[in-house]
C-alpha cells in the first residue's frame, strides 16, 4: 500500500485530524484514503505521476486524452490540458509538424 506524507496545511484544509500541532507534521496515510477524502469533499486533485504513468490514469482515460496523428501517420493519444470551459475541454490546436515544415517561415527573416 502506497502512503503519502501530508503537509500540515493540507491536513488543516481537509480537517482530517481536528486541531493540528507542530508535532503532527509527520502524519502519513494511504494515497487511496486521501483520494477518497478529496473526492467526497469535492476537492479537485491529481496524483503526481511520471509522464509514462499518465497513460494509465483513470481520470485521463475517462475523457482527458486527446487524439493525435504523428508525422509518420501513426494514431495515438496524449494527455490534454487540464482545464475546460463549461462542459468542453480544449481540443488539440494542431497536429505535430513534420521536421523542417516551418523552417522557411521561421528562418526566412534572417537572410
N, C-alpha and C positions, 0 to 999 in steps of 0.2 A: 504494500500500500504506500503510495507516494504521499508525503506530508509537505506542508509549506510552513515556514516561519512567518508569522504575521507581524507587521509593524504595528506599533501601538495605535497610530492614527486610524488604521483600517479597523482594528478591533473596536476602537471607540465609535467609529462611524456606524459599524454594524451592531453595536451594543451586544456583543456576544458574551462578554464576561461581566457585565454590570460595571460598577466603578473600577477604573484601572489605576494601577500604581506603577511606578518606575520598575519594580521588580517583575512586572507582568510582561516585559518586552520579549521574553523567550518562549512565549506560548506557541505551540505548534498544533496543527490539526490536519486531517486528511484533506487533500485537494478536493475530492468529491464532496465532502461536507461543506467546504467553503463555497463551492459552485452551487450546491443546493440552497444555501442561505441567500446567496446573491439572486438566484432565480426566484425564490419565494418573495424576496423583498423588492423585486423589480429593478434591481441594480444591474446596469449593463456591465459585462465583464468579458474577458477573454484570457485564456491561458497564454503565457509567454511560451512560444514554441520555436523550434528550429524551423527554417524555411521548408525543409522536406516534410516535416510533420504537419504542415498546413494542409496538405493534400488529403490527410486522413481526418481532418477536423469535422465533426458532425454539423456544426453551425455553418461552416463554409459550404459543405456539400449539400446543405438544405436550401441553398439559394445564393450563396456568396461567391460562387465561381463564375468566371466569365470565359466564354468560348473564344479561342484564338487559333488562327491558322499560321503556322510557322512558315518562314520563307521557302522551305522545301516542300510545302503543301500539306504537311502533317497537321492533323487537327489535335488540339489539346485544350486544356482549361488552366486558367491561372486565378489566384485569389483576386477578387475585385477590391476596389477601395472600400473601406469600412464605413461608408456613410450613404444615406439615401435622402431623397426629397419626397416627402409624402410616402406613398407606398412603392415608389420606384427607385431602384438602385441605379447608380451611374453606370451606363453601358461602356463598352470598350470604345475608346475615342478613335483609334486607328489600328490597323494591322501593323505588325513589325515590318520595318523596311528591309529590303534586301541589301546586302553590303554594297556600299557605293551609290545607292539610289539617290541620295540628296547631296552628293559631292559638289556638283556644279552649282546648285542653289546656295550652298553654304560657303564654298570657296571662291565662287565667281567674282566677288567684290575684291579679292586680294590681288588681282592682276594689275 
